[in-house]
Amino acid sequence: MSTAPPPVHPANPYQALPARSFWRPAVAEPDPLDIEDVWTAKFALGQDDPIVTAGSCFAARIGRALLDSGMNWVDAEPAPPGLTRQQRQDRGFGAFSFRTGNIYTPAVLRQWLSWALGHTRPPEEAWAHGERWVDPFRPAIEPDGFASPAEMLQAREVTLAAIRTAITTASCLVFTMGLTEAWHDTAHGTVHPTCPGTVRGTFDAQRYTLHTFTFAEAHRDMTEAIALARTVNPGLRVLLTVSPQPLTATATGGHALPANGHTKAVLRAVAGQLAAEDQDIDYFPSYELITGPVFGGRFFGPNHRTVTPEGVDFVMRHFMAGLDSRTDAPSTTYDAPATEARSGDAACEDAVLDYYSPR
C-alpha cells in the first residue's frame, strides 16, 4: 500500500526573497552593529562626482563625513581667509554646500532655489538687532549681525550665487528633511526657517502664523524644488534622507513625542513616494539606522535627541557600503575621524527653543 506524498504548496513570492527581507535574520538575530545590506544605491556616485548637501542639522553631519571619506563634497561658499575654525562654524561656513543655515522643510528649499534661479525675488526686509541687522531667512549665520541692511543683502546675494553654482554643477543633491512645522509670513507669502522672535527678530502674531505641512504639501514642495533645480541641471540626481534628530519643541501645544512621530512619518512617506516615482531620486535610511528599535537609542546623546559621532560613523559606513554595492561604482571606504577632530558640525537652530521650555 503506497503512501501519498505530502501536498506541495504552490510557490509564493516570499520563498524567493533574500534574508535581508526578513526581520528575524536581518534585524533581530545579528548584533545591531553587524546589521548589513540595509541600502543599495539606486545610482552610482563616484569619488569625482560633485555632491551638494543641504537641509536640517543632520545634513551638516553627512557633508562633513562625505568629505572625510574622500568624496567630492562641494563647498560652493567657502569662508573668507582669516577666520578661525570656531568663527567659520559660528557663521555657518562649511556646514552645508552654501550658507543658508539649516533648511528644515521642502518649502524653504523650494524658496531658496526659486530666489537663486531668478524665478522670484526675496523680500529686502532686514531685522534690527540692537544696532546691527539680521537676515530673516537665516537669522543665525552672523552671531553679531550685519553692520547695515545693505551689507546683509549683499551677503545674501553671495549665497544665492553659491546656490546657483552648486546646483548647476552638482551630480547629486543630498537633502535632509527635518520638520513639518514652519512659520508663514503673511506679509510676504514666505516661509521662515525658525519662528521669528526665537533665534532673532520679534514675533508678531498678526503677521506670522504656524503651518504644519501635510504629506500632499511637502510632496508638492519637494517635487517643485527638484523641478526648479533641474531647469539648470537636467541630469541632477537627488538623494533624500530624513533627520533622525527629534524636534526640539512643537508649537501646536501638543506633546512633543507624538508630534515628532507625526513629523517624521510624513517626511519619511514623502521621501519614499518621491523615490518610487523617479528613477533619479533615491532614499537613504539614515533615519532608520539611528532610530530603529534594535539600536535601543544607543546613538543618541544624553538628551535623547543629538546624534553622537558614533551614530554618524555608523550611518556613513552603511552609506559607503550601499555605494559599493553598485558594480559600476568605485570602491570607497569610510574611516571614522578622531572624535576630537570633529568640531565642524553646525548647531541646530531650532535647539534654541529649549530655552523657552518650563524649568
N, C-alpha and C positions, 0 to 999 in steps of 0.2 A: 504494500500500500504506500503510494507516494505521498510525500508531504508538499503541500502547495507552498511556493516561495512567498516570502513576505511581500506585501504590496509595495510597489515602487511609487514613491511620491513624485509628482511632477516637479521639474526644476522650478526654482523661483529666483528672483533677482538677487536675494541675499547670499545664495550659495556661491556666487562668483566674486563676491566683494573681498577686498584685502583686509587684513587685520586692522589697519588704521581706521576702518569704518565702524568698528565695534567698540563700545565703551570699555568693556572689561579688559581686552588685551591691549587696547591703545591708550587707555587713561587710568583705569583702576589698578591694574597689576604692576606696571613699571614704577620705579622710583620716579617721582614727579620731575626731577631734573633730567631723567633719561628719556622722557617722552620725546618722540621724534616723528618726522614726516607729517608735521602739522600743516605745512603750507607748501604748495608747489606753485611757483611763479607762473602766471599766465603768459608773460612775455619776458624775454631775456633783457637783462641790464648788465652791460659790460662795465669794466672799470673806467673806460673812457667816456661813457655816456653821461652827459650833464644831467644831474639830478637836482631839482629845486624842491625845497621844503617850506611849508607854511602851515599855520594852524594854531592849535592850543599849545599849552606848555609842553606836552609830551613830544610835539613835533621838533622842538628845540633839542630834546634829548636824542632823537633819531638823527637829526642833521649832524650833530657832533659825532655820533657813533659811525655814521657813514664816512665821515672824514677820517676818523681813526682807523677804519678798515681799509682805507686806500681807494675808496670810491670817489668819483668826480662830483663831489658836492659843490654846488655853485653858491658863492658868496658874491652877489651882484652889487652889494653896497658895503664894501669894507670900511672899517674905521679909518679916520684920518690919522696920519702919523702923530706921535707924541702922547697918545693916551696910554695909561697903564691898563693892564688886563682888567682890573676892577672898574675903571672908568668906561672901558668898552662894554663890559657887561651891564653896568648901570644904565647905559644909553641904548641898549638893545642892539648893539653891533654883534654880528656873528651868531646870533641866536637862530635866525631864520635866513632865508636867501635874500631878503630885503627887510628894511627896518620899519615894518608895520606894527611891531608889537604882536601880542597874541591875537589870533583870529579864531574866535570860538565857534562861529556859526557859518554855514554856507552863504547866508545873506551878506555877511560882512566881506567874505571873499569875493562874491559877485560884485559888491560895491567897489572894492579896491580895483578889480580888473576893469570895471566899466570906466572908472576915472583914469586909470593908467593908459587904457587903449583909446581914450578920447570919445567914448560914447556919451558920457555925461561929465559934468564938472563938479568937484566937491565944493561945498559951501566955504566961503572965505572967512568965516567966523573964527575968532580966537578967544579962548577963555582967559580972563585975568587971573593971575595967581600972585597976589601981592603986587610987586612992581614988575613982575615978569609975565610971560604969556605961555599958554599951553595949547597943544593941538587937541581938539575934542575927540579926534578919531584915533589917537594914540597917546593918551594922556600920561603914560608912564615913561616915555622914551628919553625925556630930558628931566632928570631929578630936580633941577633948579629952574626949569622952564627956559623960554627963549627971551632974548632982550627986547623983541618987538614982534607985532603981528607979521610984519614983512619978513623977518628972519624965520619965523615959524612956517610961513607959506613957502619960502624958498627951500627950506629943508624938506617940506613935503614934496615939492617938485622933484627933488633929488631922488626921493623914494619912489615916486611914480615912474621916473625914468628907469630906475633899477628894476622895477616890476616888469616894465616893457622888455628890457634886455633879457631878464631871466626867463620869462615866459616864451619869448621868441626863440631863444637858443636851447631851451630845455628838451631833453629826450623824454623825461618823465617828471611829473609833478607829484610829489608826495604831500597829501593834505590830511591833517588830523583834525577830525571834528570833535568838539568838546562839550558844547552846551546847546540847549534848545531855547532857553530863556534869554531874551535880549530887550534892549530899551529902544523904543521907536521915538524919533524926534518928529513931532507933528508939524513943526515949523518948516522943516526942510525935506521931510519924507525920507530921512536917512536912518540908519541903524547904528547905534553906538556899541563898541566892544564891551564896555562896562557901564554901570549905572552912573550917570552924572551925579556928582556930589560924593562919590566914594573915593576913587583914586584922585581925582581932581574935579574942578567945576562946582556948580551949585545946582541942586536939584529943584526943578520946577514941576510940580505935579500937574499943572495945566498944559505943560509942553511935552513932558517925557512920559510915555506910557509903556507898561510892561507888555511884552508879547511873547507867548510861548509858541514856538513854531511847531506845526503839525507835521506828520510824515509827508503829506502832499506838498506843503510849503517848502520843507527842507529839500525834498527831492527836486522840486521845481528850481529852487535857487542853485543847487549844486549842478543840475543839468545846464542851467543858463550860464553859470560860471565857466564850466568846461567848454561850452559852445563859444563863449567870448574868447577864451584862450586859444581855441583852435582857429579863430579868424586870422590870427597871425602865425599860428603854428599848427597846420592841419594834421601833422603826424604825432602830435603830443599824446603821450600815454599818461594815464593817471593811476596812481596807487593810493587808495583810500584806507585810512585807519580811523579807529575810534579811541579817544583818550581813555585809558583805564583809570585816570585820576578822578575821583568823585568831585562833584560840585562842592564849593565851599559853603554856599547858602542858597536857598530858594526864596525868591521874592513873593511866592504865592501865599506864604503863611502856613503852608503845609509842612509836614515832617520832611527833613532832608533825605531820609533813607528812601522812601518810595519816590520822592521827586527825582532823586538820582537814578533810580531804576527806570523810571519813565523816560528820562532824558537819554540814557544810553540805549534803551530798547529802540527808541525812534531812530537815533543816529545809526545804530547797527543795521536796522532794517533798510534804511536809505542806502547805506553803503552796499549791502548785499543786492538790493534791487538794481542799482546802477551797474554793478559788476556783471549781473546777469543780462543786462540789456546791451552792453557794449564790449566787444572783444578787446578793446584797448583801455578798459577800466578794470582794475583788479582790486581785491580787498586783502589786506594783510592782517591777521588776527592778533595784533598786539594786545587788544582789549582782553581777549580770552586767555592769553598767555600770562597775564598778570592777575586777572580776577577769577579764573576758573576755580571751582570748589576744591579740586585736588591740590591746589597750591596753598590753601589754608591761610591766605593773606601774608605769606612769607616775604613777599616782595614789596610790602608797604612799610613805611616808617612808623614811628610810634603814634602819629596822628591818624593812622589808618587811611591816609589819603596820598601822601607823597610817595612816589615810586622810588625805591632805593637804587643806587648804582648797580647792585647785583641784579635787580629786576631788569634794568635797561640792557645789561650784558646778556641776560638770558633771552630777551626778546631779539636782540641783534644776532645772536648765534642762530636762532631759528630763521631770521631773515636771510642771512647768508646761506644757510643750508637750503632754503627754498629757491634761491637763485641758482645754486649749484645743481639743483635737480633738473635744471634746463640743460639739455645736452649741448645746446649752442651757446651756452653762457660760459665765460672763462671761470676757472677755479678761483674762488675768493675765500679768504679766511677772516675771522674776526678775533683778534687778540684783545681782550679787555684791558684798557689802560689802567694804570695805577689809580686808586681812588683819590689820592691826594692831588693828582694832576687834572682832576675832572671838576673844575670850578666854573666852567663856561655855560652852565645851564641857565636859561632865562627864568626869572621868577614869574610865577603865575600872577597875573594882575588881579584876578578875582580873589586871590588869597587875602587881599586887604579886607574883604567882607567879614573875615573872622574877628576883626577889631570891633565890629558892631554887635557881636553876639553877647547876650547877657552873661555876666560872670557868676 
